[in-house]
Amino acid sequence: MFSGGGARAAYQVGFLRVLAREFPDVIPGILTGVSAGGINAAFLAARQGGFAEKVESLADVWTALRIDDVFRVDLRDLTSRTLRWGGRLMSGGTSPLPPARSLVDTAPLRASLERVLEARAGVLPGVAKSLRDGWLRAIALTASSYTTGQSITWVQLPDGCGIETWERPQRKSAPCVLRVDHVMASSSLPFFFPAIDVDGAWYGDGGIRLTAPLSPAIHLGARQIIAVSTRYERSREEADRPAVVGYPPPAQVAGVLYNAIFLDQLDADALNMQQLNQLVERLPEGQRDGLRHIDLLVLRPSEDLGRLANAYEPQLPRAFRFLTRGLGTRETLSNDLLSLVMFQNDYVNRLIGMGEADAAARLSDIRRFLRGGRDTQSAD
């Protein structure tokens, strides 16, 4: 299960490298993802070849990444969008300027995904082939519907698999043939990236309404789940340390908000699963009513990726840097907002290296888990 976090999802590639190198016989049969984590899941499902080969190809994509491979950063486009947003606010919605749907234009991201996911007419044929070949049992990407307010998990399954779709309050699954539109929608950061039209409805980042990020994998039949988070687990002392002095700038408020939306839910869901597992273990076999123990391994960064982003901020493209500084990114010690959109190879390479180092440090936990160990939560 790949969590969201924008550019932070590069961290997940480091873990995948260690998994492929140390456990070559282990190939995840169920892939679920949300936001940029959904891009990683879609890549592994759509590309052909050995697992280790695909992981290296994914690493190559991330390490070669430039910010203008994801969205336009030229001064003209950013200025136009800023003026149109401001005009809408100042005119009470009556501005003669055409409305701006987002702060940036993500046409470059669509072009990049069409290429690296080997799409044909927008469809990802590699996913169907992986399902036919049998190594992939299911893939699920989650998005948030701006049209209905629901959390939608798009699922592609092999024919005749017998897995039923599900529906819960404000969230449900929808079987489909995955397209680039689904990947774009799942990773569309609110306000920064535009909403995506999928079959007549508008969708944005899947983390907005996904209150149970582990649930897609559970519904798809997983009995062991490795969840790769991009959220650093702060100590009590670190949590009490102020990140700003004085009134918080918009970047700080947005960073807290985005963390609450995209990253905090996994921690809560993992705790719920741990408690449910304990309950299941205490129940006699005949009284479990379909409940089952699910082994869970949570991996997370050993450093605060928001604080780390501060060191790479000066290398951002000049026009985009000017815009983000206007939001107050230089007034906070933890640039959680900036870390989401820092799609530049120096920062990305640092995250991949950290992911490898963190996975190597927990190699014994991973080995024990894959051999059938019980819940293994994140280490300090």
Beta strands, then each sheet from edge to edge (+ up, - down):
strand 1: 30-34
strand 2: 138-145
strand 3: 151-156
strand 4: 167-168
strand 5: 171-175
strand 6: 196-198
strand 7: 201-205
strand 8: 224-228
strand 9: 295-299
sheet 1: 1+ 2+ 3- 5- 4+
sheet 2: 1+ 2+ 7- 6+
sheet 3: 8+ 9+
end
